[in-house]
Amino acid sequence: MFDINNILRENIKNLVPYSSARDEFKGEASIYLDANENAFGSPLDKAYNRYPDPMQYQVKMRLSEIKGVPARNIFLGNGSDEAIDILFRSFCNPGVDNVILVPPTYGMYEVSANINDVEARKVPLTEEYQLNVEGISEAIDKNTKLIFICSPNNPTGNSINRDDIETLLANFSGIIVVDEAYINFSRQKTFIQELTEYANLVVMQTLSKAWGLAGLRVGMAFASEEIIEVMNKVKPPYNINEASQQLALQALQNTDLVNLWIKELLAERDKLVLKLKDFDFVLDIYPSDANFILVKTTDAKGIYNFLVGYGIIVRDRSKVELCQGSLRITVGTPDENQKLLETLQLYK
Ligand SMILES: *Cc1c(COP(=O)(O)O)cnc(C)c1O
């Protein structure tokens, strides 16, 4: 059975978190002389001289409406990448503990493991890009703290079988992280609803993809209140800056536009897949639940370099295990996709 106290690092259990000026006085006042800010203002049109809300309350309230999760079950990070790092720092003892990764998958999990001196045990996906549940079970030992599952998966684009994830959730006494960065493009439903079922589930999403806000750096983690409390304790006090909080809040009012874009993008993705299939150098296109497609070609490096010559950049994933010969292509605007196809016509 999952018990957070069994997997929390001792130093984090005992950690007295930094208490900021805004933590210590939360009410309304007319004169704030408690945070050494510049009371004169900012040398800008807009004032950013005050520290931002450390708990991002307004953004979380809006996300709570959209996602149907109480604000106390939401953590915001400076990108999902910060949430990933905080999970390592909260639960994994450097040089002792390990995590399980299922490549080919998002590269940051391994980088974060390496930064934190945590062993990354790799149990590759099957040929169908699904979990090797038995292999994962065998790789788990008493020091296994986290298992990262990206669904829809980057770079393969497919969703991971729900039953397999649930099997792991039900049997693993550490935390399962389900990274749903691409969930808005997927036919599968989110795991957020499963939070009430599994105390060891962390679902990650981001404003960087479907929401079109990669430059703001806002990532979300949804989990039990006790996991969220730990993450809040470990995070830097003001990890989401004021501009990002204000703009994210504004953007989150615009759900209609985002939903329209998602529809358009999916139609473009299907069109792109159909057209790409006609090229001789395309061997296979994997079914995608994301805003990109993984395309197996006869010569990934050659096509990549050819496209670069025309100012079009795709991602060469041919060196990644189980992705031999493959390019990862993000779906662009109709114009961009058309240019891509026209350019590929010139490749012999
Ligand atoms: C793009 C991406 C993210 C997003 O990271 P941010 O730090 O929120 O921009 C997270 N996970 C996966 C798998 C991604 O592909």
The ligand as an SDF file (V2000), in Angstrom:
LIG
                    3D

 15 15  0  0  0  0  0  0  0  0999 V2000
    6.6380   19.5720  -24.0320 C   0  0  0  0  0  0  0  0  0  0  0  0
    6.5400   18.5740  -22.9390 C   0  0  0  0  0  0  0  0  0  0  0  0
    6.3820   18.9780  -21.6270 C   0  0  0  0  0  0  0  0  0  0  0  0
    6.2270   20.4230  -21.3050 C   0  0  0  0  0  0  0  0  0  0  0  0
    7.1850   20.9060  -20.5100 O   0  0  0  0  0  0  0  0  0  0  0  0
    7.0550   22.4100  -20.0030 P   0  0  0  0  0  0  0  0  0  0  0  0
    8.2370   22.4710  -19.1010 O   0  0  0  0  0  0  0  0  0  0  0  0
    5.7500   22.5160  -19.2740 O   0  0  0  0  0  0  0  0  0  0  0  0
    7.1200   23.3150  -21.1930 O   0  0  0  0  0  0  0  0  0  0  0  0
    6.2520   18.0300  -20.6260 C   0  0  0  0  0  0  0  0  0  0  0  0
    6.2800   16.7230  -20.9220 N   0  0  0  0  0  0  0  0  0  0  0  0
    6.4100   16.2990  -22.1860 C   0  0  0  0  0  0  0  0  0  0  0  0
    6.3760   14.8680  -22.4780 C   0  0  0  0  0  0  0  0  0  0  0  0
    6.5670   17.2090  -23.2280 C   0  0  0  0  0  0  0  0  0  0  0  0
    6.7200   16.7620  -24.4810 O   0  0  0  0  0  0  0  0  0  0  0  0
  1  2  1  0
  2  3  1  0
  2 14  2  0
  3  4  1  0
  3 10  2  0
  4  5  1  0
  5  6  1  0
  6  7  2  0
  6  8  1  0
  6  9  1  0
 10 11  1  0
 11 12  2  0
 12 13  1  0
 12 14  1  0
 14 15  1  0
M  END
$$$$
